[in-house]
Amino acid sequence: MELFIILKIIFLIGAVIALYAVARNLDIIKIILIYWKDLIFRK
């Protein structure tokens, strides 16, 4: 049971770190998506 709680805590910390990383890089992701959209629809 304690192992399950520890795994749950590790998962929560990982999820928070992942969300923070995505939030920090949101503008970069947006630029990449706009670039790909331009590449696809330019033809």
SEDRENVEX-709193 format. One line per 8 residues: number of its first residue (from 1); for each residue x, y, z of C-alpha. Coordinates in steps of 0.02 Angstrom, whole numbers, plus 50000, padded with zeros to 5 digits. Example, Ala and Ser with C-alpha at 12.3 -4.5 7.8 and 13.67 -1.06 7.14 Angstrom:
BEGIN
1 = 50615,49775,50390 ~ 50684,49947,50357
This chain:
BEGIN
1 = 50000,50000,50000 ~ 50142,50121,50041 ~ 50223,50085,49874 ~ 50060,50132,49786 ~ 50055,50299,49879 ~ 50238,50334,49836 ~ 50206,50295,49652 ~ 50053,50409,49655
9 = 50157,50552,49727 ~ 50295,50526,49597 ~ 50164,50526,49459 ~ 50087,50688,49523 ~ 50257,50773,49532 ~ 50296,50713,49354 ~ 50129,50779,49291 ~ 50160,50949,49370
17 = 50335,50959,49294 ~ 50266,50908,49123 ~ 50128,51040,49131 ~ 50256,51172,49182 ~ 50370,51124,49037 ~ 50225,51133,48913 ~ 50169,51302,48982 ~ 50347,51371,48967
25 = 50364,51310,48786 ~ 50189,51353,48727 ~ 50247,51497,48616 ~ 50380,51386,48536 ~ 50250,51250,48503 ~ 50134,51381,48427 ~ 50272,51443,48310 ~ 50311,51265,48254
33 = 50126,51229,48220 ~ 50107,51390,48118 ~ 50264,51344,48019 ~ 50196,51170,47977 ~ 50026,51243,47931 ~ 50111,51364,47810 ~ 50213,51222,47735 ~ 50059,51115,47706
41 = 49940,51247,47638 ~ 50067,51344,47534 ~ 50052,51225,47387
